[in-house]
Amino acid sequence: MRLVTESGLWVTGPSVAPTPLAAVLELDGAVLAWTVDEAADTPPQITFTDPGRADWLWRVLGEDGHRALAAATAATAHGQVDLAGVEVRAGSLDPLRRLALGHWLRRWWPASIRDGIAGLNPAVLDAEIAVVTAGADEFFGDDTGDSDIAALLAPHAGELRTQLLLGDPRVAELVRRCAELADDFGVEGPGWAELADALADMGTGTAVAAPTGSRDDYALAAGRGGGPEPAEVIERGATSMAWGGVPGGVFDAAENTVDWIIAVAGSAPVALVHADVVGPGSPIGVPVTLQHNVFRAAGTLDGSGRATLAILDADDRPAAARVVWDTDWSNATVTVGARADEGPEVRDRVRRFARRRLADPHPDAFLAEILAAESDY
């Protein structure tokens, strides 16, 4: 094993692609990262944030390897250290790689109507991540961000109860395990008492009543759709958004899903922006900006993924309609969310990875992926 220093921390393992291709998992004293579309047996990059707390290392390095690494990392991170004979045991990190992949699915799964990539049920996905996390509790500390089982389960009681009624035995078993975890971890929130009652009724053969109220809306919502347009349209175009600049689980992950129009509404020049939304998250409040030469506009999206932006000139005053009419807007830059250094080739690589997993579910596939593949989207 070779240890090198990066940003003042000890690091070992191969380099990892940047987001959205990196699956990352925070453990006690270390962060593990894999490139999602590389071979499953590729070792992770391990960044030691606090080697003294990583008392799980003996499980993956053996006791002698753990002692050697602890001695090497006791010094301030500087330069390079080679630890002869110290290697990660084959297969010892497989459950953690799967867990990292589960968290990656939560954030980066490229659900898209246009691309035909089915969405994943967030309740079923979070439920299985919670179960896998509970099975790896020896790797986590009290304050590791990726081990909060209660936070994973709390929002989903209603949807898990709905899934229970659908009769899939795989889902039913997962829901039973999650109900046990919820009891063990003191999960509170709407629907958990009712879910426990539903499980008890199923055990006695009593018919379970369908839940009322809201449920997780994981089905892909309507995509492109036009609202009313101003009569005086000057220019229109389409652009893509960087996934790293927007929250996950909100927008269609295809390219060119942001439509924009430069128009005059009344006597005021405006930019109309519409981003395709698939849910289950909400686009409300996501920032959107337009920049072109001396002109700019800024605002936020509403619940349908739309925004109307007043166009300002170089003096931050409303632009004059005649000047806007005389401007070539074909190269205007519209940005939804934050700016992110992310190219379309990276997103294409993620889509290929997602399609492979749906077409041929891997042994490490999560139930939410299997259900999506079976849905024949």
PENOR-V731846 format. One record per residue. N is the residue number from 1. RES is the residue in three letters. OMEGA is omega in whole degrees, -180 to 180 (* if undefined). Layout:
{{N RES OMEGA} {N RES OMEGA}}
This chain:
{{1 MET 178} {2 ARG 175} {3 LEU 175} {4 VAL -180} {5 THR 175} {6 GLU 179} {7 SER 177} {8 GLY 180} {9 LEU 175} {10 TRP -178} {11 VAL 173} {12 THR 178} {13 GLY -175} {14 PRO 174} {15 SER -175} {16 VAL 178} {17 ALA 178} {18 PRO 174} {19 THR 11} {20 PRO -179} {21 LEU -177} {22 ALA 171} {23 ALA -170} {24 VAL 178} {25 LEU 178} {26 GLU 175} {27 LEU 176} {28 ASP 177} {29 GLY -178} {30 ALA 174} {31 VAL 179} {32 LEU -180} {33 ALA 176} {34 TRP 167} {35 THR -165} {36 VAL -174} {37 ASP 173} {38 GLU -177} {39 ALA -175} {40 ALA -179} {41 ASP 175} {42 THR -179} {43 PRO 179} {44 PRO 163} {45 GLN -179} {46 ILE 176} {47 THR -177} {48 PHE 179} {49 THR 177} {50 ASP -174} {51 PRO -179} {52 GLY 180} {53 ARG -176} {54 ALA -176} {55 ASP 174} {56 TRP -173} {57 LEU 179} {58 TRP -180} {59 ARG -176} {60 VAL 180} {61 LEU -170} {62 GLY -176} {63 GLU 179} {64 ASP 178} {65 GLY 178} {66 HIS -180} {67 ARG -179} {68 ALA -180} {69 LEU 179} {70 ALA 179} {71 ALA -178} {72 ALA -176} {73 THR 178} {74 ALA 178} {75 ALA 176} {76 THR -177} {77 ALA 180} {78 HIS 175} {79 GLY -173} {80 GLN 179} {81 VAL 175} {82 ASP 180} {83 LEU -177} {84 ALA 175} {85 GLY 180} {86 VAL 180} {87 GLU 174} {88 VAL -180} {89 ARG -179} {90 ALA 177} {91 GLY -174} {92 SER -179} {93 LEU -178} {94 ASP 179} {95 PRO 180} {96 LEU 175} {97 ARG 179} {98 ARG 179} {99 LEU 176} {100 ALA 178} {101 LEU 177} {102 GLY 177} {103 HIS 176} {104 TRP 179} {105 LEU 180} {106 ARG -172} {107 ARG -165} {108 TRP -178} {109 TRP -170} {110 PRO 180} {111 ALA -175} {112 SER 172} {113 ILE -175} {114 ARG -179} {115 ASP 179} {116 GLY 177} {117 ILE -174} {118 ALA 175} {119 GLY 178} {120 LEU 178} {121 ASN -175} {122 PRO 180} {123 ALA 179} {124 VAL 179} {125 LEU -179} {126 ASP 180} {127 ALA -179} {128 GLU 175} {129 ILE 178} {130 ALA 180} {131 VAL 179} {132 VAL 178} {133 THR 180} {134 ALA 179} {135 GLY -179} {136 ALA -172} {137 ASP -180} {138 GLU 180} {139 PHE -173} {140 PHE 172} {141 GLY -178} {142 ASP -173} {143 ASP 177} {144 THR -171} {145 GLY -176} {146 ASP -176} {147 SER -177} {148 ASP -177} {149 ILE -179} {150 ALA 180} {151 ALA 178} {152 LEU -173} {153 LEU -167} {154 ALA -174} {155 PRO -162} {156 HIS -176} {157 ALA -178} {158 GLY -180} {159 GLU 177} {160 LEU 176} {161 ARG 176} {162 THR 179} {163 GLN 179} {164 LEU -178} {165 LEU -178} {166 LEU 170} {167 GLY 178} {168 ASP -176} {169 PRO 178} {170 ARG 178} {171 VAL -179} {172 ALA 179} {173 GLU 178} {174 LEU -180} {175 VAL 178} {176 ARG -180} {177 ARG 179} {178 CYS 177} {179 ALA 176} {180 GLU 177} {181 LEU -180} {182 ALA 178} {183 ASP -179} {184 ASP -175} {185 PHE 177} {186 GLY 180} {187 VAL 179} {188 GLU 179} {189 GLY -178} {190 PRO 170} {191 GLY -175} {192 TRP 176} {193 ALA 179} {194 GLU 178} {195 LEU 177} {196 ALA 178} {197 ASP 180} {198 ALA 178} {199 LEU 178} {200 ALA 179} {201 ASP 178} {202 MET 179} {203 GLY 180} {204 THR -179} {205 GLY 179} {206 THR 178} {207 ALA -179} {208 VAL 179} {209 ALA 178} {210 ALA 179} {211 PRO 176} {212 THR 178} {213 GLY -173} {214 SER 175} {215 ARG 176} {216 ASP 179} {217 ASP -177} {218 TYR 177} {219 ALA -179} {220 LEU -178} {221 ALA 178} {222 ALA -177} {223 GLY -175} {224 ARG 179} {225 GLY -176} {226 GLY 168} {227 GLY 178} {228 PRO 180} {229 GLU 173} {230 PRO -180} {231 ALA -175} {232 GLU 178} {233 VAL -178} {234 ILE -178} {235 GLU 174} {236 ARG 180} {237 GLY 178} {238 ALA 180} {239 THR 179} {240 SER 176} {241 MET 175} {242 ALA -179} {243 TRP -179} {244 GLY -179} {245 GLY -177} {246 VAL 177} {247 PRO 179} {248 GLY 175} {249 GLY -179} {250 VAL -169} {251 PHE 172} {252 ASP -172} {253 ALA 177} {254 ALA 175} {255 GLU 175} {256 ASN 179} {257 THR 177} {258 VAL 177} {259 ASP 177} {260 TRP 180} {261 ILE 169} {262 ILE -174} {263 ALA 173} {264 VAL 178} {265 ALA -171} {266 GLY 175} {267 SER -174} {268 ALA 174} {269 PRO -179} {270 VAL 169} {271 ALA 176} {272 LEU -177} {273 VAL 176} {274 HIS 177} {275 ALA -180} {276 ASP -177} {277 VAL 176} {278 VAL 180} {279 GLY 9} {280 PRO -180} {281 GLY -177} {282 SER 177} {283 PRO -175} {284 ILE 176} {285 GLY 177} {286 VAL -176} {287 PRO 175} {288 VAL -179} {289 THR 173} {290 LEU 178} {291 GLN 177} {292 HIS -178} {293 ASN -179} {294 VAL -175} {295 PHE 175} {296 ARG 176} {297 ALA -178} {298 ALA 178} {299 GLY 180} {300 THR 179} {301 LEU 173} {302 ASP -176} {303 GLY 178} {304 SER -180} {305 GLY -178} {306 ARG 175} {307 ALA 173} {308 THR -172} {309 LEU 174} {310 ALA -179} {311 ILE -179} {312 LEU 179} {313 ASP -176} {314 ALA 180} {315 ASP -178} {316 ASP 175} {317 ARG 177} {318 PRO -177} {319 ALA 178} {320 ALA -177} {321 ALA -177} {322 ARG 179} {323 VAL 178} {324 VAL 178} {325 TRP -176} {326 ASP -177} {327 THR 173} {328 ASP -175} {329 TRP -172} {330 SER -179} {331 ASN 178} {332 ALA 179} {333 THR 177} {334 VAL -178} {335 THR 173} {336 VAL -176} {337 GLY 179} {338 ALA 175} {339 ARG -180} {340 ALA -180} {341 ASP -172} {342 GLU -177} {343 GLY -179} {344 PRO 180} {345 GLU 177} {346 VAL 179} {347 ARG 177} {348 ASP 179} {349 ARG 177} {350 VAL 180} {351 ARG 178} {352 ARG 178} {353 PHE -180} {354 ALA -180} {355 ARG 178} {356 ARG -178} {357 ARG 178} {358 LEU -177} {359 ALA -177} {360 ASP -176} {361 PRO -179} {362 HIS 175} {363 PRO 180} {364 ASP -177} {365 ALA 174} {366 PHE -178} {367 LEU 178} {368 ALA 176} {369 GLU -179} {370 ILE 178} {371 LEU 178} {372 ALA 179} {373 ALA -179} {374 GLU -177} {375 SER -179} {376 ASP -178} {377 TYR *}}
